[in-house]
């Protein structure tokens, strides 16, 4: 990489890191403020709060990295043109590929980063986040719920126990789930305790009953039990079926689904879309480079406004992201949407690349065309006769004739 390329690369990298850090920090702080209930309401430590909120950072970086790349390329190209550096480079005969190469290297780095996040880091963080939510809920039940008091674990979930016995056993338990307003479930048990099986916490109730009240029916359903286990991990997912959600499963698990699983059968479209989303997401970095460079890659004078080009690039990015979301939702409903998920970023990259080539080769094409036309006129002798044509002499010859008449 030569000195001019290193200069462009340093400028682009510094602006990219600044945008990535600033945007991630702002969004992370906004989301972290919504989780303050972990410290104030659920009795968790500050370190647990920070760890819990930082698990969402990989997902934020995956979304923000292409946007930060777009901003950095636009900023760098606009700075080079405003300082007349881009004009000098073109006047010095530096080919466009020399200017594009630093941005291409940065784009490849961002592509690899986004790919690593989508394929490995983000699924692990989501799975750890879900396990942590279940652990926090179990800690709330065993450590922070006071005897004889009713407490809301989540919106629509109420828990109460009369007293605590030996070995962390709770007596006189009442557990009510009202998250589904059409189906209210109430558990009553003489005693219960928290146990953990395969890193999954369960609330085991003994000698009790379960009552379900369906608003669509006039009578309630009552079931007595000797022993009943509540999966605390599922309390964060509402009334959904047992199993990790698509985004919480590893890429290997998504590629080898158990089709005999009822949850997989019911949500197969979501699993399919999630798998191909992880492989297609890195392609948007290449499309981002193409759109930004197509808009501002050509040198312009200070009298030629670049605001319209920047606005067009922003509009193209917006359309690209909307088309990507449409393709992802289509993949949930139809297998044809999988093709669209890859087609959208690749088609945007190809169109932008053709535009870049045309904008850079068009002047050379026009010069070559003029040269060919001039050579053809010279060959036919038309150019020599045109150069011999003197309009002044023609007027001088014509004026006396007019005077005589």
Buried (B, 14 or more C-beta within 10 A) or exposed (E): EEEBBEBBBEBBBEBBEBBBEEBBEEBBEEBBEEBEEBBEEBBBEEEBBEBBBEBBBBBBBBBBBBBBBBBBBBBBBBBBBEEEBBBEBBEEEBEBEBBBBBBEBBBBBBBEBBBBBBBBBBBEBBBBBBBBBBBBBBBBBBEEBEEEEEBEBBEBBBBBBEEBEEEEBBBBBBBBBBBEEEBBBBBBBEBBBBEEEEEBBBBBBBBBBBBBBBEEEEEEEEEEBEEBEBBBBBBBBEEEEEBBBBBBBBBEBBEEBEEEBEBBEEBBBBBBBBBBBBBBBBBBBBBBBBBBBBBBBBBBEEEEEBEEBBEBBBEBBEEBBEBBEBBBBBBBEEEEBBBBBBEBBBBBBEBBBEBBEEBBEEEEEEEEEEEEEEEEBEEEEEBEEEEEEEEEEEEEEEEEEEEEE
